[in-house]
Amino acid sequence: MKTIQTLIFCSLSLAIFSCGSGKKSERQVANKFKIKQLLEKNTCFTCHKQDEKLVGPSYAEIAKRNYSDERIVELIYKPEPENWPEYPAPMIALPHLDKKELLEIAHWINSLN
């Protein structure tokens, strides 16, 4: 009897776990889509790509710096070119961008690390 109860418990646990992981995957896809939209809207792709250098550092390279989300937003509002001396064209200040959107982007960038 205990063997049957254990088998049922394990089966139910697996079923619940499987359902949950599907929802998480859907959320991740939706989040990536939203982030892509924000990056396009704010013209970030003009100078940055996820995994390769362009005019500016890749998002993955930025993530390696371990800046907080808030610090990334600060640097978007008021860039410090001395932080990235290997890039000859300094980033322009973008103080007009929405802070909430930038925090979402910064959180995504940090998730790449």
Summary of the structure (lengths in Angstrom):
residues: 113
radius of gyration: 20.4
end to end distance: 48.0
largest distance: 72.3
contacts: 267
relative contact order: 0.13
helix: 65%
strand: 0%
